[in-house]
Amino acid sequence: MPKTAFPPHEALYPAPCVLVTSHDLTAKKDNIITIAWCGVASSKPPILSISIRPSRLSHSIIKAAGEFVINIPTRDLLRQVDLCGTISGRKTDKFQLCGFHKDPAINVRAPLIKECPVNIECKLKETIPLGSHDMFLGEVQCVHADEGVLKNDKDIDYRKALPLVYNLGEYWDLGGLLGTYGYSLSG
Ligand SMILES: Cc1cc2nc3c(=O)[nH]c(=O)nc-3n(C[C@H](O)[C@H](O)[C@H](O)COP(=O)(O)O)c2cc1C
Protein backbone atom coordinates (compact mmCIF):
# COMPACT_ATOMS: atom_id res chain seq x y z
CA MET A 1 0.00 0.00 0.00
CA PRO A 2 1.43 3.49 -0.81
CA LYS A 3 2.45 5.68 2.12
CA THR A 4 1.61 9.32 2.76
CA ALA A 5 4.48 11.56 3.93
CA PHE A 6 3.44 14.07 6.63
CA PRO A 7 5.39 17.13 7.77
CA PRO A 8 7.38 16.60 10.99
CA HIS A 9 5.25 16.26 14.10
CA GLU A 10 5.42 14.18 17.29
CA ALA A 11 3.41 11.27 15.76
CA LEU A 12 4.42 8.66 18.37
CA TYR A 13 1.07 7.32 19.56
CA PRO A 14 -0.33 5.82 21.68
CA ALA A 15 1.46 7.41 24.62
CA PRO A 16 1.23 6.49 28.31
CA CYS A 17 -1.19 8.63 30.28
CA VAL A 18 -0.07 9.43 33.83
CA LEU A 19 -0.81 11.83 36.67
CA VAL A 20 2.24 13.68 37.96
CA THR A 21 2.07 15.15 41.46
CA SER A 22 4.27 17.92 42.77
CA HIS A 23 4.59 19.96 45.97
CA ASP A 24 4.88 23.74 45.87
CA LEU A 25 7.42 24.57 48.58
CA THR A 26 6.40 28.25 48.75
CA ALA A 27 2.61 27.95 48.64
CA LYS A 28 2.79 24.63 50.56
CA LYS A 29 0.25 23.14 48.15
CA ASP A 30 0.17 19.96 46.13
CA ASN A 31 -0.70 19.86 42.43
CA ILE A 32 -1.53 17.25 39.79
CA ILE A 33 -0.92 17.41 36.03
CA THR A 34 -1.91 14.88 33.37
CA ILE A 35 1.08 13.96 31.21
CA ALA A 36 1.28 11.98 27.99
CA TRP A 37 4.78 13.02 26.92
CA CYS A 38 6.60 10.66 29.25
CA GLY A 39 8.76 7.58 29.00
CA VAL A 40 11.66 5.51 30.21
CA ALA A 41 14.99 7.24 29.58
CA SER A 42 17.34 4.74 31.28
CA SER A 43 17.13 1.45 33.20
CA LYS A 44 20.36 1.63 35.21
CA PRO A 45 20.05 4.00 36.90
CA PRO A 46 16.27 4.04 36.43
CA ILE A 47 15.41 7.42 34.90
CA LEU A 48 12.01 8.51 33.58
CA SER A 49 11.26 11.54 31.44
CA ILE A 50 8.28 13.87 31.52
CA SER A 51 7.98 16.84 29.17
CA ILE A 52 6.09 19.89 30.36
CA ARG A 53 5.30 23.23 28.73
CA PRO A 54 6.80 26.16 30.67
CA SER A 55 3.33 27.74 30.89
CA ARG A 56 2.01 24.98 33.20
CA LEU A 57 1.93 25.56 36.94
CA SER A 58 3.51 22.12 37.43
CA HIS A 59 6.55 23.23 35.40
CA SER A 60 7.51 25.97 37.87
CA ILE A 61 6.73 23.80 40.90
CA ILE A 62 8.84 20.85 39.72
CA LYS A 63 11.67 23.14 38.61
CA ALA A 64 11.82 24.71 42.08
CA ALA A 65 11.20 21.56 44.15
CA GLY A 66 13.39 19.22 42.08
CA GLU A 67 11.09 16.26 42.65
CA PHE A 68 7.84 14.72 41.47
CA VAL A 69 5.79 11.54 41.59
CA ILE A 70 4.47 9.70 38.54
CA ASN A 71 1.14 8.07 39.44
CA ILE A 72 -0.36 5.50 37.09
CA PRO A 73 -4.15 5.86 36.95
CA THR A 74 -6.57 3.00 36.27
CA ARG A 75 -9.21 3.20 33.54
CA ASP A 76 -11.89 4.03 36.17
CA LEU A 77 -10.03 7.27 36.90
CA LEU A 78 -10.47 8.55 33.35
CA ARG A 79 -12.67 11.49 34.35
CA GLN A 80 -10.04 12.65 36.87
CA VAL A 81 -7.30 12.20 34.25
CA ASP A 82 -9.19 14.47 31.88
CA LEU A 83 -9.90 17.04 34.61
CA CYS A 84 -6.25 17.20 35.70
CA GLY A 85 -5.31 17.71 32.05
CA THR A 86 -7.75 20.52 31.33
CA ILE A 87 -7.78 22.62 34.52
CA SER A 88 -4.78 24.40 36.02
CA GLY A 89 -3.86 24.15 39.68
CA ARG A 90 -3.53 27.94 39.64
CA LYS A 91 -7.28 28.18 40.16
CA THR A 92 -8.28 24.83 41.60
CA ASP A 93 -7.14 22.31 44.17
CA LYS A 94 -7.17 19.25 41.90
CA PHE A 95 -6.93 16.79 44.80
CA GLN A 96 -10.20 18.19 46.14
CA LEU A 97 -11.81 18.44 42.70
CA CYS A 98 -10.99 14.82 41.86
CA GLY A 99 -11.73 13.42 45.32
CA PHE A 100 -8.22 12.00 45.48
CA HIS A 101 -6.54 11.07 48.76
CA LYS A 102 -2.85 11.57 49.52
CA ASP A 103 -0.32 9.06 50.78
CA PRO A 104 3.08 10.36 51.89
CA ALA A 105 6.08 9.53 49.72
CA ILE A 106 9.26 8.23 51.34
CA ASN A 107 11.93 10.28 49.56
CA VAL A 108 10.14 13.31 48.13
CA ARG A 109 7.65 15.88 49.39
CA ALA A 110 5.18 15.45 46.52
CA PRO A 111 2.35 13.14 47.63
CA LEU A 112 1.30 9.82 46.12
CA ILE A 113 -2.25 9.59 44.79
CA LYS A 114 -3.78 6.83 46.92
CA GLU A 115 -6.31 5.84 44.23
CA CYS A 116 -3.55 5.14 41.66
CA PRO A 117 -2.23 1.59 42.13
CA VAL A 118 1.35 2.42 41.11
CA ASN A 119 3.33 5.49 42.20
CA ILE A 120 6.92 6.27 41.24
CA GLU A 121 8.93 8.75 43.30
CA CYS A 122 11.46 10.71 41.24
CA LYS A 123 14.20 13.24 41.98
CA LEU A 124 14.98 15.69 39.21
CA LYS A 125 18.36 14.90 37.68
CA GLU A 126 18.36 17.19 34.68
CA THR A 127 16.11 19.57 32.78
CA ILE A 128 16.48 19.82 29.02
CA PRO A 129 14.79 22.73 27.22
CA LEU A 130 13.65 21.39 23.86
CA GLY A 131 11.24 23.93 22.38
CA SER A 132 7.54 23.80 23.20
CA HIS A 133 8.31 21.54 26.19
CA ASP A 134 11.11 21.16 28.72
CA MET A 135 12.07 17.58 29.44
CA PHE A 136 12.48 16.73 33.13
CA LEU A 137 14.59 13.65 33.75
CA GLY A 138 13.76 12.12 37.11
CA GLU A 139 15.75 9.40 38.82
CA VAL A 140 13.47 6.83 40.41
CA GLN A 141 13.81 6.73 44.20
CA CYS A 142 11.08 4.27 45.10
CA VAL A 143 8.16 2.49 43.42
CA HIS A 144 4.93 1.85 45.34
CA ALA A 145 2.34 -0.71 44.23
CA ASP A 146 -0.97 -1.82 45.72
CA GLU A 147 -0.96 -5.45 46.77
CA GLY A 148 -3.93 -5.94 44.44
CA VAL A 149 -1.76 -5.36 41.35
CA LEU A 150 1.04 -7.75 42.28
CA LYS A 151 1.69 -11.19 40.85
CA ASN A 152 3.54 -13.77 42.95
CA ASP A 153 3.69 -11.09 45.66
CA LYS A 154 6.71 -9.49 43.99
CA ASP A 155 6.23 -8.18 40.43
CA ILE A 156 3.77 -5.55 39.34
CA ASP A 157 1.14 -6.99 37.01
CA TYR A 158 0.25 -4.05 34.80
CA ARG A 159 -2.74 -5.94 33.42
CA LYS A 160 -4.26 -5.63 36.88
CA ALA A 161 -3.27 -1.94 37.07
CA LEU A 162 -5.54 -1.26 34.04
CA PRO A 163 -3.47 1.62 32.61
CA LEU A 164 -4.65 4.11 30.02
CA VAL A 165 -3.04 5.39 26.87
CA TYR A 166 -3.52 8.68 25.06
CA ASN A 167 -4.12 8.10 21.38
CA LEU A 168 -4.20 11.32 19.35
CA GLY A 169 -6.95 13.02 21.35
CA GLU A 170 -8.58 9.78 22.53
CA TYR A 171 -8.19 7.70 25.66
CA TRP A 172 -7.81 3.93 25.24
CA ASP A 173 -7.04 1.03 27.52
CA LEU A 174 -4.82 -1.96 26.69
CA GLY A 175 -6.67 -4.25 24.31
CA GLY A 176 -5.20 -7.61 25.30
CA LEU A 177 -2.14 -9.85 25.38
CA LEU A 178 -0.47 -10.39 21.98
CA GLY A 179 2.66 -12.31 22.97
CA THR A 180 5.41 -12.54 25.56
CA TYR A 181 8.97 -11.22 25.47
CA GLY A 182 11.20 -13.31 23.19
CA TYR A 183 8.35 -15.37 21.73
CA SER A 184 9.60 -14.66 18.18
CA LEU A 185 12.79 -16.65 18.83
CA SER A 186 10.96 -19.89 19.54
CA GLY A 187 9.82 -20.45 15.97
C1 LIG B 1 -4.27 13.37 28.08
C2 LIG B 1 -3.49 14.63 28.33
C3 LIG B 1 -2.11 14.62 28.24
C4 LIG B 1 -1.36 15.77 28.49
N1 LIG B 1 -0.01 15.72 28.38
C5 LIG B 1 0.74 16.82 28.64
C6 LIG B 1 2.16 16.77 28.57
O1 LIG B 1 2.75 15.73 28.32
N2 LIG B 1 2.85 17.91 28.84
C7 LIG B 1 2.23 19.09 29.15
O2 LIG B 1 2.90 20.11 29.37
N3 LIG B 1 0.87 19.16 29.23
C8 LIG B 1 0.11 18.06 29.00
N4 LIG B 1 -1.24 18.10 29.08
C9 LIG B 1 -1.90 19.37 29.46
C10 LIG B 1 -1.84 19.61 30.99
O3 LIG B 1 -2.18 18.44 31.70
C11 LIG B 1 -2.84 20.74 31.36
O4 LIG B 1 -2.48 21.93 30.70
C12 LIG B 1 -2.97 20.96 32.86
O5 LIG B 1 -4.16 21.65 33.10
C13 LIG B 1 -1.79 21.75 33.46
O6 LIG B 1 -1.99 21.80 34.85
P1 LIG B 1 -1.15 22.76 35.82
O7 LIG B 1 -1.19 24.16 35.23
O8 LIG B 1 -1.90 22.66 37.12
O9 LIG B 1 0.24 22.24 35.90
C14 LIG B 1 -2.02 16.97 28.84
C15 LIG B 1 -3.42 16.98 28.94
C16 LIG B 1 -4.15 15.82 28.69
C17 LIG B 1 -5.65 15.85 28.83
PDBQT file of the ligand as one rigid body, heavy atoms in Angstrom, charges set to zero:
ROOT
HETATM    1  C1  LIG A 201      -4.268  13.373  28.085  1.00  0.00    +0.000 C 
HETATM    2  C2  LIG A 201      -3.490  14.634  28.332  1.00  0.00    +0.000 A 
HETATM    3  C3  LIG A 201      -2.109  14.617  28.235  1.00  0.00    +0.000 A 
HETATM    4  C4  LIG A 201      -1.356  15.771  28.485  1.00  0.00    +0.000 A 
HETATM    5  N1  LIG A 201      -0.007  15.716  28.380  1.00  0.00    +0.000 NA
HETATM    6  C5  LIG A 201       0.737  16.823  28.643  1.00  0.00    +0.000 A 
HETATM    7  C6  LIG A 201       2.157  16.769  28.572  1.00  0.00    +0.000 A 
HETATM    8  O1  LIG A 201       2.748  15.726  28.321  1.00  0.00    +0.000 OA
HETATM    9  N2  LIG A 201       2.847  17.911  28.837  1.00  0.00    +0.000 N 
HETATM   10  C7  LIG A 201       2.234  19.094  29.155  1.00  0.00    +0.000 A 
HETATM   11  O2  LIG A 201       2.902  20.108  29.369  1.00  0.00    +0.000 OA
HETATM   12  N3  LIG A 201       0.868  19.156  29.230  1.00  0.00    +0.000 NA
HETATM   13  C8  LIG A 201       0.114  18.062  29.005  1.00  0.00    +0.000 A 
HETATM   14  N4  LIG A 201      -1.244  18.104  29.084  1.00  0.00    +0.000 N 
HETATM   15  C9  LIG A 201      -1.897  19.368  29.460  1.00  0.00    +0.000 C 
HETATM   16  C10 LIG A 201      -1.844  19.613  30.991  1.00  0.00    +0.000 C 
HETATM   17  O3  LIG A 201      -2.177  18.436  31.700  1.00  0.00    +0.000 OA
HETATM   18  C11 LIG A 201      -2.835  20.738  31.356  1.00  0.00    +0.000 C 
HETATM   19  O4  LIG A 201      -2.482  21.930  30.699  1.00  0.00    +0.000 OA
HETATM   20  C12 LIG A 201      -2.966  20.963  32.860  1.00  0.00    +0.000 C 
HETATM   21  O5  LIG A 201      -4.164  21.649  33.099  1.00  0.00    +0.000 OA
HETATM   22  C13 LIG A 201      -1.793  21.745  33.459  1.00  0.00    +0.000 C 
HETATM   23  O6  LIG A 201      -1.986  21.803  34.850  1.00  0.00    +0.000 OA
HETATM   24  P1  LIG A 201      -1.150  22.758  35.816  1.00  0.00    +0.000 P 
HETATM   25  O7  LIG A 201      -1.191  24.159  35.228  1.00  0.00    +0.000 OA
HETATM   26  O8  LIG A 201      -1.902  22.660  37.121  1.00  0.00    +0.000 OA
HETATM   27  O9  LIG A 201       0.235  22.235  35.904  1.00  0.00    +0.000 OA
HETATM   28  C14 LIG A 201      -2.016  16.973  28.840  1.00  0.00    +0.000 A 
HETATM   29  C15 LIG A 201      -3.416  16.977  28.938  1.00  0.00    +0.000 A 
HETATM   30  C16 LIG A 201      -4.149  15.824  28.695  1.00  0.00    +0.000 A 
HETATM   31  C17 LIG A 201      -5.646  15.846  28.827  1.00  0.00    +0.000 C 
ENDROOT
TORSDOF 0
